[in-house]
């Protein structure tokens, strides 16, 4: 039994060394009016949303640190005998960040309180050399995002560059974007602190591009609490040389919160596609809808959050191509006859079936050798149906032990009537069903050490998914 306990302890300690945190830290130094440090002061940190409390004491040099705090708003209370109590409200903790809350305590009674608002704290991060930016849920909710695709938000950060279509950063690199000149496939995607990288393209397992670059699956954007894109990061991340995209999903709180949304885009109100130059305007219809709900299961203890988002998209993709016109066919047949040859029976049978549409672009130029300009305008019908959901449960055993479980599942069906301009071309049909399950246990042993373990299972229909960590 003792051997098993030692093995379990070693396993958890090793997991803490590999942990890629998505939580934050509140730290600082406590001094008196003369600037001398105060040791042994009591520090209490309380999450306003969930009521979770964590406590520690200042060390001999007057410093303190409270790590592994879920993102949110906190109240920091610092007290010591012979001094007035310092209370700092609205201290916002972001994903994988450190917030410094220093206190200069005045002599007086502990019952006397000096309150400071978190807005008055320095907004300059003096504890880290990381570069990048963080998008909060308030920012995300107020930004118009094409297709409600969270990867478009990454382009709002400094140092990020990509192709004009924002599908890949350069041909053949497979990546979604480039950070400070790194290759697109060098990025590292994390969902609630767990590896979420496709082992084939190194794209995020959720939001890989499908036919025509449409996202194969979509993480509901309303479920994103914060999205942080960083480079020049700490050694705890490692793995890749590009950016780290650290995504944290929302959690429930003591207050009930819910939302419902629906967006509709239709080609009736849009401009004609540049390549849709001939015939009627191609149809387009995109309807996105969903709802979310979060709240307490047990107040101050257990919370849940659930979000569903669906998308129904259909239309026709405009394009132009070159097909043989009657003059070209006649010239080719004359050439064969002049050479004393007969037409191959297989070719003759194909020509008899007329396997291509008739030219419909006026003024197109062609000769016996082929097209000098495209002569046919095509429309490829497509259908794209997506269902995305995510559920999350957080349970606080006590002030130092927390269990979090999340389950994200996507289903996508994509059908393109033809991926070639020929009526008898082949169909393109794609079905994908990735699932990401995460279980995390966090145990804070002291103010300066933490243990955490996470498990991810990814089971998409695509064979190249290879995401997982423990």
Helices and strands as residue ranges (DSSP letters): H 2-18, E 24-32, E 42-47, E 53-57, E 63-69, E 72-79, E 85-93, E 98-100, E 103-105, E 113-117, G 118-120, E 131-136, H 137-141, G 146-148, G 150-156, E 160-161, E 178-179, G 184-186, E 188-191, E 194-195, G 211-213, G 221-223, E 224-231, E 244-249, E 257-266, G 267-269, E 284-298, E 302-321, H 326-338, H 345-352, E 366-367, E 370-371, E 376-396, E 401-416, E 428-432, E 435-446, E 449-458
